[in-house]
Amino acid sequence: MNKKISLSILLTSMLLLTSCAGKFAPTSDFFTVTPQVLVAQGGKVPAKVDGTFPAKAFPAKGLVTITPVLKYDGGEALGTPITLQGTKVTGNNKVIAKEGGSFSVSSIYNYIPEMSKSELFLRFNTTIGKKSIALPEIKVADGVIATETLADATSATPTLSQDKFQRVIQEAHEASILFLIQQAKLRDSELKSDAVKALNEKIAATSTDANKKITGIEVSSYASPDGSMSLNEKLAENREKTTVGYLEKELKKTKATGSIDAKFTAEDWDGFKELVSNSNIQDKDLILRVLSMYSDPEKREQEIKNLSSVFENLAEDILPKLRRSKMMLTVDIIGKTDEQIKDLAVNDPSKLNVEELLYSATLFNNAAEKESIYQKAAELFPSDYRAYNNLGGLALQAGNLSQAKSNLDKAYSLSKTADVSSNLALYSMATGAAASTVDSYLGASAGAAGLNEAMGIQYIKKGEYAKAVEAFGDTKSNNAGLAQLLTKDYSKAKSTLDAVANPTAETSYLKAIIGARTNNKDLVVSGLKSAINADKSYAKKAIKDLEFSKYITDASVAALLN
């Protein structure tokens, strides 16, 4: 075909389309978008388009489908389409009359990072009569502000598993000496019992071991509740004296030191009741009922003796065990000093138990040193989940997600505790796992030290900013400040960010956003300057961030970003 003829046909077609399109020529003035600049919330980008066609603007034979399209570098996302029709079109779509009319359509887009630099267009699929009309797309909004995506799970404080180290461990040792009826004399058979010998050995050990110290010796002496009160009182007192005298000799003999606190009880009714309750003695319920009915000791004794059928058993099985002196020894075992523990942790960790080794990590400030300690703990005590959990927590903070996953999975396989679950929740958020996965781990994290912070981050990601603020409480962190910023409590957000113990580039960047939202140019400049000085990537980030759209051409801001 002749090239001149082809060009003539093409021009004619274009003129025809232009002529037809002239009957329906919508402009951006016809449409408004809420919000004017799109905002991501809970990982979604909502957009409501309202349109109003003036009189005679919509063709009577027109059938128009309008689709909101969010365009970004490398792709686009289609919103909810709406189809409109003129008065001479048969159908069930919304009718736009000759006098004009309005419509409204809402769309929700799933946010992806590329949408931080995007635009919202309206795309038209138009038919007038039997002719399809090509209309240009109309830009109606910019998007997307995605400040909520600054929530960072790796910056949260992980839940480290705690050691059970105790500098001083208290041991208690007990031995009893039994006496014959109405006697207070110590018998060799009693003094040679295994319990008494063991107690004496513990006393002796404190004089030769600098890490052991007697902190208390108690003597409680008793008489059984048979016989007169005056006799029993004298018996109990004498048993106390002979027992104390015996212990004093043992202390002197072994050169041990310790004070003795002694007391006596004339009639041991409490002991009597306990022994009867735990026995299989005949009619024990009847005996216990007598004890509950009478509080007077002499009346109790008489009523029990009246139970002649059982008193013989009491005299044989119960009462002899109440004629006694009970000796209680308390010894403090003093553990290694911090200096000793630190030295061994570095040079000979095998000489530390697991609690000492885990505790030693708390004595180092450097993350690399802590990591080294936990690695040694994992090697020496591979069945203890705590070292793996703490290694996973440190890896999270360092942004090493693969290493965090490996260690946390190992910890979880050993023990599905709240602290491991809390860290797995942080890992899941950091890697973009489904909300259901994160929620499952959070549900198993009750009592974990880092639960509130993890919950706060998850609430931000869900778009529930007020709940996030509540979860963070008084936490002074970037994430807590972000939550307050998102609820538009800018003063509190600034105060929180100013109080962050170890501010980062993101801390400064968030302050710059507060400056932009509150029309504080000085804060915008100072915040961006600090952020970029700490991490140059924030310059490119700020250029694309619509939070700074009205400052991007400002000379002082532009100088920072170029």
WOGIFEN-V929359 format. One record per backbone hydrogen bond with DSSP energy under -1.0 kcal/mol. NH is the residue of the N-H (numbers start at 1). CO is the residue of the C=O. Records with the same first field share a line. If there is no record, write none. Layout:
NH->CO ; CO
This chain:
6->2
7->3
8->4
9->5
10->6
11->7
12->8
13->9
14->10
15->11
16->12
17->13
18->14
19->15
20->16
21->17
22->18
23->20
24->21
30->27
31->28
32->50
34->48
38->142
40->145
41->44
44->41
45->109
47->107
48->34
49->105
50->32
51->103
52->30
53->101
56->98
57->54
62->59
63->127
64->84
65->125
66->82
67->123
69->121
70->77
71->119
72->75
75->72
77->70
79->68
82->66
84->64
85->94
86->62
88->60
89->86
94->83
96->85
100->97
101->53
103->51
105->49
107->47
109->45
111->43
115->112
116->113
117->114
118->143
119->71
120->141
121->69
122->138
123->67
125->65
127->63
128->131
129->61
131->128
133->126
138->122
140->120
141->120
143->118
145->38
149->146
150->147
151->148
156->153
169->333
171->331
173->329
175->327
177->325
179->323
183->180
191->187
192->188
193->190
197->193
198->194
199->195
200->196
201->197
202->198
203->199
204->200
205->201
206->202
207->204
209->205
212->209
213->332
215->330
216->330
217->259
218->328
219->261
220->326
221->263
222->324
223->265
226->224
232->228
233->229
234->230
235->231
236->232
237->233
238->234
239->235
240->236
241->237
242->238
243->239
244->240
245->241
246->242
247->243
248->244
249->245
250->246
251->247
252->248
253->249
254->250
256->251
261->217
263->219
265->221
268->223
269->267
272->268
273->269
274->270
275->271
276->272
277->273
278->274
279->276
284->281
287->283
288->284
289->285
290->286
291->287
292->288
293->289
294->290
300->296
301->297
302->298
303->299
304->300
305->301
306->302
307->304
308->306
310->307
311->307
314->310
315->311
316->312
317->313
318->314
319->314
321->318
322->319
324->322
325->177
326->220
327->175
328->218
329->173
330->216
331->171
332->213
333->169
334->211
335->167
341->337
342->338
343->339
344->340
345->341
346->342
347->343
348->344
351->348
352->349
357->353
358->354
359->355
360->356
362->359
363->360
364->361
370->366
371->367
372->368
373->369
374->370
375->371
376->372
377->373
378->374
379->375
380->376
381->377
384->381
389->385
390->386
391->387
392->388
393->389
394->390
395->391
396->392
397->393
398->394
399->396
400->395
401->399
404->400
405->401
406->402
407->403
408->404
409->405
410->406
411->407
412->408
413->409
414->410
415->411
417->415
421->417
422->418
423->419
424->420
425->421
426->422
427->423
428->424
429->425
430->426
431->427
432->429
433->428
438->434
439->435
440->436
441->437
442->438
443->439
445->442
448->445
451->448
454->450
455->451
456->452
457->453
458->454
459->455
460->456
461->457
462->458
463->460
464->459
465->463
468->464
469->465
470->466
471->467
472->468
473->469
475->472
481->477
482->478
483->479
484->480
485->481
486->482
487->483
488->485
489->484
490->488
493->489
494->490
495->491
496->492
497->493
498->494
500->497
508->504
509->505
510->506
511->507
512->508
513->509
514->510
515->511
516->512
517->513
518->514
520->515
524->520
525->521
526->522
527->523
528->524
529->525
530->526
531->527
532->528
533->529
534->530
535->531
538->535
539->536
541->537
542->538
543->539
544->540
545->541
548->545
549->546
551->548
552->548
554->551
558->554
559->555
561->557
562->558
